[in-house]
Amino acid sequence: MLLGGGQIPIYEPGLKELIQKNKENITFSTDFKKAYRDSSIIFIAVGTPQQDNGDANMDFVKAVAKDIGSSIQDYKIIVNKSTMPVGSTKLVENIIKENLRDKNIKFDVISNPEFLKEGSAIKDFMSPDRIIIGGVKKSAIDSIKSVYAPLFARNNRIITMSAESAEMTKYVSNAILATKISFINEMSQIAEKVGANINDVRIGVGADSRVGYSFIYPSCGYGGSCFPKDIKALRFIAKKYNIETKILDAIELVNENQKNILVDKILNRFKDLKNMTFCIWGLSFKPETDDIRESPSINIISKLLSYGAFVQCYDPEAMDNMKNIFPNIKYFNNKYDALNNANALIIITEWNEFKNPDFKKIQKQTNIIFDGRNIFHNINMNDFEYYYIGGDNLK
Ligand SMILES: NC(=O)c1ccc[n+]([C@@H]2O[C@H](COP(=O)([O-])OP(=O)(O)OC[C@H]3O[C@@H](n4cnc5c(N)ncnc54)[C@H](O)[C@@H]3O)[C@@H](O)[C@H]2O)c1
């Protein structure tokens, strides 16, 4: 088995080494019945992907709950780690109850949403801003607290609340972060028209400790497995209660538009893209991951191809995943090779290796750059025709 053999099927910095280091303490198994029976605490961390109507797909969670119910023989604590709609702790509890072989078996379900970020998952896990534990039974909450206790030798960042509040906390957290992203992106469009530099504006605004610098970086839009689906799920929940979600609707709308911004700039510059060649640096939805789910790169590549352009790309980790979506574009193992005969360079992901490139090598192929992450904002780009989010250097 892949995991048992020390192989990790995803790229997450440090994960392979961490699992290797702890191999004596961790067992991988497909024998779920045994795994559930042998554990005192069971974490449910399966996917809760988005359905067409925006609601979270709970099929995987329900299947696990059913298996837990039919497998356990004594008291267990079940922890909902996946991001689940408000009310899911009750749902999981009911499914387990319905499937218990012996109705006298006791169990508790706790909501403990996850806040880690892909790309820095281990660091986020080891030093969390907070751990949210939602539930009713004090002894079960105390058991989960003790799981996390080693992380809080110096400070205690565990917050307890009801399961419903914990579930809601996760959605609200993601919604606020996505709001900040869409907000600064909308501001970048205004800045571009009025002749302000959004990069300077960002620094000026972030200096206010009430705002901070996090998540106010102009970009070609957010992607990933969480923000898009969680905003949709929250909108779906609100709709069920006939609540109008003007802000949530706008976050999504702004983000969808933002994913088109670079292609709009490219079309504006070249007019007809037929038979032109574009080099893309960065495919993953963010650096330090091979995850391409909802990545702006997918929208950008689709559009360029639809206009008859050729695409050749480079990403340190995500190319294999992208080959499943675009098998016919060109992939290179070196960022400079991907520039061969390109009419322009497009930067979509802010991997560190793109931030300080050999500009002379770039210039041998093209002097036109479209920067979807403003990674060269503090570099003199006068030797280039440089387009970024919120402006260009043509003025
Ligand atoms: N990815 C993140 O950064 C992140 C952060 C916070 C919260 N979350 C939440 O965590 C959950 C999982 O996210 P993800 O990105 O890891 O999803 P994912 O789809 O990448 O992984 C889910 C895994 O669950 C496995 N699975 C499905 N059914 C199973 C079963 N019955 N038994 C055992 N395994 C099963 C799948 O094979 C898959 O490997 C989601 O609810 C997500 O919203 C994710």
Ligand as a Chemical Component Dictionary entry (heavy atoms), coordinates in Angstrom:
data_LIG
# 
_chem_comp.id                   LIG 
_chem_comp.type                 NON-POLYMER 
_chem_comp.pdbx_formal_charge   0 
_chem_comp.three_letter_code    LIG 
# 
loop_
_chem_comp_atom.comp_id 
_chem_comp_atom.atom_id 
_chem_comp_atom.alt_atom_id 
_chem_comp_atom.type_symbol 
_chem_comp_atom.charge 
_chem_comp_atom.model_Cartn_x 
_chem_comp_atom.model_Cartn_y 
_chem_comp_atom.model_Cartn_z 
_chem_comp_atom.pdbx_ordinal 
LIG N1  N1  N 0  -7.587  20.952 2.088  1  
LIG C1  C1  C 0  -7.551  21.859 3.035  2  
LIG O1  O1  O 0  -6.692  22.743 3.069  3  
LIG C2  C2  C 0  -8.596  21.868 4.123  4  
LIG C3  C3  C 0  -8.483  22.768 5.190  5  
LIG C4  C4  C 0  -9.464  22.778 6.179  6  
LIG C5  C5  C 0  -10.541 21.932 6.075  7  
LIG N2  N2  N 1  -10.634 21.074 5.015  8  
LIG C6  C6  C 0  -11.800 20.197 4.947  9  
LIG O2  O2  O 0  -11.375 18.871 5.172  10 
LIG C7  C7  C 0  -12.141 17.961 4.372  11 
LIG C8  C8  C 0  -11.216 17.154 3.493  12 
LIG O3  O3  O 0  -10.558 18.060 2.591  13 
LIG P1  P1  P 0  -9.441  17.553 1.592  14 
LIG O4  O4  O 0  -8.982  18.740 0.830  15 
LIG O5  O5  O -1 -8.441  16.731 2.326  16 
LIG O6  O6  O 0  -10.322 16.597 0.661  17 
LIG P2  P2  P 0  -9.824  15.473 -0.346 18 
LIG O7  O7  O 0  -10.992 15.206 -1.219 19 
LIG O8  O8  O 0  -8.513  15.862 -0.931 20 
LIG O9  O9  O 0  -9.533  14.220 0.582  21 
LIG C9  C9  C 0  -10.550 13.464 1.195  22 
LIG C10 C10 C 0  -10.043 12.028 1.374  23 
LIG O10 O10 O 0  -11.039 11.265 2.021  24 
LIG C11 C11 C 0  -10.979 9.943  1.496  25 
LIG N3  N3  N 0  -12.232 9.201  1.777  26 
LIG C12 C12 C 0  -13.447 9.351  1.195  27 
LIG N4  N4  N 0  -14.318 8.486  1.730  28 
LIG C13 C13 C 0  -13.653 7.762  2.682  29 
LIG C14 C14 C 0  -13.996 6.719  3.590  30 
LIG N5  N5  N 0  -15.231 6.218  3.622  31 
LIG N6  N6  N 0  -13.060 6.254  4.412  32 
LIG C15 C15 C 0  -11.810 6.754  4.397  33 
LIG N7  N7  N 0  -11.399 7.743  3.569  34 
LIG C16 C16 C 0  -12.314 8.227  2.714  35 
LIG C17 C17 C 0  -10.747 10.184 0.022  36 
LIG O11 O11 O 0  -10.234 9.039  -0.599 37 
LIG C18 C18 C 0  -9.750  11.330 0.051  38 
LIG O12 O12 O 0  -8.432  10.832 0.092  39 
LIG C19 C19 C 0  -13.136 18.809 3.590  40 
LIG O13 O13 O 0  -14.346 18.858 4.292  41 
LIG C20 C20 C 0  -12.471 20.184 3.583  42 
LIG O14 O14 O 0  -13.392 21.232 3.449  43 
LIG C21 C21 C 0  -9.682  21.017 4.055  44 
# 
loop_
_chem_comp_bond.comp_id 
_chem_comp_bond.atom_id_1 
_chem_comp_bond.atom_id_2 
_chem_comp_bond.value_order 
_chem_comp_bond.pdbx_ordinal 
LIG N1  C1  SING 1  
LIG C1  O1  DOUB 2  
LIG C1  C2  SING 3  
LIG C2  C3  SING 4  
LIG C2  C21 DOUB 5  
LIG C3  C4  DOUB 6  
LIG C4  C5  SING 7  
LIG C5  N2  DOUB 8  
LIG N2  C6  SING 9  
LIG N2  C21 SING 10 
LIG C6  O2  SING 11 
LIG C6  C20 SING 12 
LIG O2  C7  SING 13 
LIG C7  C8  SING 14 
LIG C7  C19 SING 15 
LIG C8  O3  SING 16 
LIG O3  P1  SING 17 
LIG P1  O4  DOUB 18 
LIG P1  O5  SING 19 
LIG P1  O6  SING 20 
LIG O6  P2  SING 21 
LIG P2  O7  DOUB 22 
LIG P2  O8  SING 23 
LIG P2  O9  SING 24 
LIG O9  C9  SING 25 
LIG C9  C10 SING 26 
LIG C10 O10 SING 27 
LIG C10 C18 SING 28 
LIG O10 C11 SING 29 
LIG C11 N3  SING 30 
LIG C11 C17 SING 31 
LIG N3  C12 SING 32 
LIG N3  C16 SING 33 
LIG C12 N4  DOUB 34 
LIG N4  C13 SING 35 
LIG C13 C14 SING 36 
LIG C13 C16 DOUB 37 
LIG C14 N5  SING 38 
LIG C14 N6  DOUB 39 
LIG N6  C15 SING 40 
LIG C15 N7  DOUB 41 
LIG N7  C16 SING 42 
LIG C17 O11 SING 43 
LIG C17 C18 SING 44 
LIG C18 O12 SING 45 
LIG C19 O13 SING 46 
LIG C19 C20 SING 47 
LIG C20 O14 SING 48 
# 
